[in-house]
Amino acid sequence: MSSLTLAVRDSATMLRRNLRHARRYPSLTLNLLLTPIMLLLLFVYIFGDTMSAGIGGGGPDRSAYIAYVVPGLLLMTIGSTVIGTAVSVSNDMTEGIIARFRTMAIHRPSVLVGHVVGSVLQSVASVVLVGAVAVAIGFRSTDATALEWLAAFGLLVLFALALTWIAVGMGLSSPNAEAASNNAMPLILLPLLSSAFTPVESMPGWFQPVAEYQPFTPAIETL
């Protein structure tokens, strides 16, 4: 077998390992997934009418704010999901399994590739779930073409890939799983300081640069 074939085979094996871990221990993923869903329901049903009146410039209509808030919450969902990746990588590094892998004839990068691909798949599944909840409570986007929907999906996948590698780095550098979880918390907190819930121009002048010059705001506005 060629080196490329071996790398693909080992990476697929590590991917199956990580997906089985996610299936057997779903509590971490579910707990992180509940945060964007709860925020979606909270902001739509508690603040939706008032926020829609301000954003739409008309009467209170919750649908305008649903359309505004969903992109930010989809990206927050990705940030929440990849925290589990940081914890999983930290567990691998501190619980001895990496020492065992080093004694085996496997493609070494396959361990991280399995984590990354598994995390991206979980992020996509989480985004689909949160998107389904948004549609159920009234989210609609009738103006987008099929090509634009495809581009939006591609943006979400690329954003998930980028955040996953950041989470992997946090997991590798953390001394334990608790530290990895804490180090990855900005991936949830940064969307709260972005244009996810309110336009940047409506924020205080001194705070607008904080909201504008961070990675989540340009991605939210593009989406």
C-alpha positions as CSV (number, residue, x, y, z in Angstrom):
1,M,0.0,0.0,0.0
2,S,1.2,3.5,-0.8
3,S,1.8,6.1,2.0
4,L,-1.2,8.0,0.9
5,T,-3.4,5.0,1.1
6,L,-2.1,4.2,4.6
7,A,-2.7,7.8,5.7
8,V,-6.3,7.7,4.4
9,R,-7.0,4.3,6.0
10,D,-5.6,5.4,9.4
11,S,-7.4,8.7,9.2
12,A,-10.7,6.9,8.5
13,T,-10.0,4.6,11.5
14,M,-9.5,7.6,13.8
15,L,-12.6,9.3,12.4
16,R,-14.7,6.2,13.3
17,R,-13.1,6.3,16.8
18,N,-14.1,9.9,17.4
19,L,-17.6,9.4,16.0
20,R,-18.1,6.4,18.3
21,H,-17.0,8.5,21.2
22,A,-19.5,11.2,20.3
23,R,-22.2,8.5,20.0
24,R,-21.4,6.8,23.3
25,Y,-20.9,10.0,25.3
26,P,-23.4,12.5,23.7
27,S,-23.8,14.6,26.9
28,L,-21.0,17.0,26.1
29,T,-22.2,17.7,22.6
30,L,-25.8,18.1,23.7
31,N,-25.0,20.4,26.6
32,L,-23.0,22.7,24.3
33,L,-25.7,22.5,21.6
34,L,-28.4,23.7,24.1
35,T,-26.7,27.1,24.5
36,P,-27.5,28.4,21.0
37,I,-31.0,26.8,21.0
38,M,-31.9,28.4,24.3
39,L,-30.5,31.8,23.1
40,L,-32.5,31.5,19.9
41,L,-35.7,30.9,21.8
42,L,-34.9,33.5,24.4
43,F,-34.1,36.3,21.9
44,V,-36.9,35.5,19.5
45,Y,-39.8,35.1,22.0
46,I,-38.7,37.5,24.7
47,F,-37.0,40.3,22.7
48,G,-38.1,39.4,19.1
49,D,-41.0,41.9,18.7
50,T,-39.1,44.9,20.2
51,M,-35.9,44.1,18.3
52,S,-37.8,43.6,15.0
53,A,-39.4,47.0,15.4
54,G,-35.9,48.6,15.8
55,I,-34.2,46.7,13.0
56,G,-37.1,46.8,10.5
57,G,-38.1,50.3,11.3
58,G,-41.7,49.3,11.3
59,G,-44.2,47.7,13.6
60,P,-43.4,44.9,15.9
61,D,-43.0,41.7,13.8
62,R,-40.9,38.9,15.2
63,S,-40.0,37.5,11.7
64,A,-37.6,40.4,10.9
65,Y,-35.5,39.7,14.0
66,I,-35.5,35.9,13.4
67,A,-34.0,36.5,9.9
68,Y,-31.4,38.8,11.5
69,V,-30.4,36.6,14.5
70,V,-30.2,33.2,12.9
71,P,-26.8,33.6,11.0
72,G,-25.1,34.6,14.3
73,L,-26.6,31.7,16.2
74,L,-25.5,29.3,13.5
75,L,-21.9,30.4,13.9
76,M,-22.3,30.3,17.6
77,T,-23.4,26.7,17.3
78,I,-20.2,25.9,15.5
79,G,-18.2,27.6,18.3
80,S,-20.1,25.6,20.9
81,T,-19.6,22.3,19.1
82,V,-15.8,22.6,18.7
83,I,-15.3,23.2,22.4
84,G,-15.9,19.4,22.7
85,T,-13.1,18.9,20.2
86,A,-10.7,20.8,22.5
87,V,-11.8,18.7,25.4
88,S,-11.4,15.4,23.4
89,V,-7.9,16.3,22.2
90,S,-6.8,17.2,25.7
91,N,-8.1,13.9,27.0
92,D,-6.2,12.0,24.3
93,M,-3.0,13.9,25.2
94,T,-3.3,13.4,29.0
95,E,-4.8,10.0,29.4
96,G,-2.1,7.9,27.8
97,I,-3.7,6.9,24.5
98,I,-1.2,8.9,22.5
99,A,1.7,7.0,24.1
100,R,0.1,3.8,22.9
101,F,-0.4,5.1,19.4
102,R,3.3,6.0,19.2
103,T,4.1,2.3,19.6
104,M,1.9,1.4,16.6
105,A,2.7,1.7,12.9
106,I,0.1,4.4,12.2
107,H,0.1,7.6,10.3
108,R,0.7,10.1,13.1
109,P,-1.3,13.1,11.7
110,S,-4.3,10.7,11.4
111,V,-5.1,11.2,15.1
112,L,-5.7,14.9,14.6
113,V,-7.3,14.4,11.2
114,G,-9.8,12.1,12.8
115,H,-10.6,14.8,15.4
116,V,-10.9,17.6,12.8
117,V,-13.1,15.7,10.3
118,G,-15.3,14.3,13.1
119,S,-15.7,17.8,14.6
120,V,-16.7,19.3,11.3
121,L,-19.3,16.6,10.7
122,Q,-20.7,17.2,14.2
123,S,-20.7,20.9,13.6
124,V,-22.6,20.5,10.3
125,A,-25.2,18.2,12.1
126,S,-25.5,20.8,14.9
127,V,-26.1,23.6,12.4
128,V,-28.7,21.6,10.7
129,L,-30.5,20.9,14.0
130,V,-30.4,24.6,15.1
131,G,-31.5,25.6,11.6
132,A,-34.4,23.2,11.8
133,V,-35.5,24.8,15.1
134,A,-35.2,28.3,13.5
135,V,-37.4,27.2,10.6
136,A,-39.9,25.7,13.0
137,I,-40.3,29.0,14.8
138,G,-40.6,31.1,11.7
139,F,-37.2,31.6,10.0
140,R,-37.6,32.2,6.2
141,S,-35.2,33.4,3.5
142,T,-37.1,33.5,0.3
143,D,-34.7,35.9,-1.6
144,A,-31.7,33.6,-1.6
145,T,-30.9,31.7,-4.8
146,A,-29.8,28.1,-4.9
147,L,-26.2,29.2,-5.5
148,E,-26.4,31.6,-2.5
149,W,-27.6,28.8,-0.3
150,L,-24.7,26.6,-1.5
151,A,-22.3,29.4,-0.8
152,A,-23.8,29.9,2.7
153,F,-23.4,26.2,3.4
154,G,-19.8,26.3,2.2
155,L,-19.0,29.3,4.4
156,L,-20.4,27.4,7.4
157,V,-18.3,24.3,6.6
158,L,-15.1,26.4,6.2
159,F,-15.8,28.3,9.4
160,A,-16.3,25.0,11.2
161,L,-13.0,23.8,9.8
162,A,-11.1,26.9,10.9
163,L,-12.5,26.9,14.4
164,T,-11.9,23.2,14.8
165,W,-8.2,23.6,14.1
166,I,-8.1,26.4,16.7
167,A,-9.8,24.2,19.2
168,V,-7.3,21.4,18.4
169,G,-4.5,23.8,19.2
170,M,-6.2,24.7,22.5
171,G,-6.6,21.1,23.4
172,L,-2.9,20.3,22.6
173,S,-1.7,23.2,24.7
174,S,-4.0,22.6,27.7
175,P,-2.8,20.5,30.7
176,N,-6.2,18.9,31.3
177,A,-9.7,18.8,29.9
178,E,-11.0,21.5,32.2
179,A,-8.4,23.9,31.1
180,A,-9.1,23.0,27.5
181,S,-12.8,23.8,28.0
182,N,-12.0,27.1,29.7
183,N,-9.5,28.1,27.0
184,A,-12.0,27.5,24.3
185,M,-14.8,29.6,25.9
186,P,-14.0,32.7,23.7
187,L,-15.4,30.7,20.8
188,I,-18.8,31.1,22.5
189,L,-18.3,34.5,24.1
190,L,-17.0,36.3,21.0
191,P,-20.4,36.0,19.1
192,L,-22.0,37.8,22.1
193,L,-19.7,40.7,21.4
194,S,-20.4,40.8,17.7
195,S,-23.2,41.8,15.4
196,A,-25.0,38.5,16.1
197,F,-27.8,40.0,18.2
198,T,-27.8,43.8,17.3
199,P,-26.2,45.9,14.5
200,V,-22.8,47.3,15.2
201,E,-23.9,50.8,14.5
202,S,-26.4,50.6,17.3
203,M,-23.6,50.0,19.9
204,P,-21.7,52.6,21.9
205,G,-19.0,54.3,19.8
206,W,-16.2,53.1,22.1
207,F,-17.4,49.4,21.7
208,Q,-18.0,49.3,18.0
209,P,-14.3,48.5,17.1
210,V,-14.5,45.5,19.4
211,A,-17.5,44.2,17.7
212,E,-16.4,45.0,14.2
213,Y,-12.8,43.9,14.2
214,Q,-13.2,40.2,15.3
215,P,-13.6,37.1,13.2
216,F,-17.3,36.5,13.9
217,T,-18.8,39.8,12.8
218,P,-17.5,39.6,9.1
219,A,-18.6,35.9,8.9
220,I,-22.1,36.8,10.3
221,E,-22.5,39.7,7.9
222,T,-21.4,37.6,5.0
223,L,-23.8,34.8,5.9
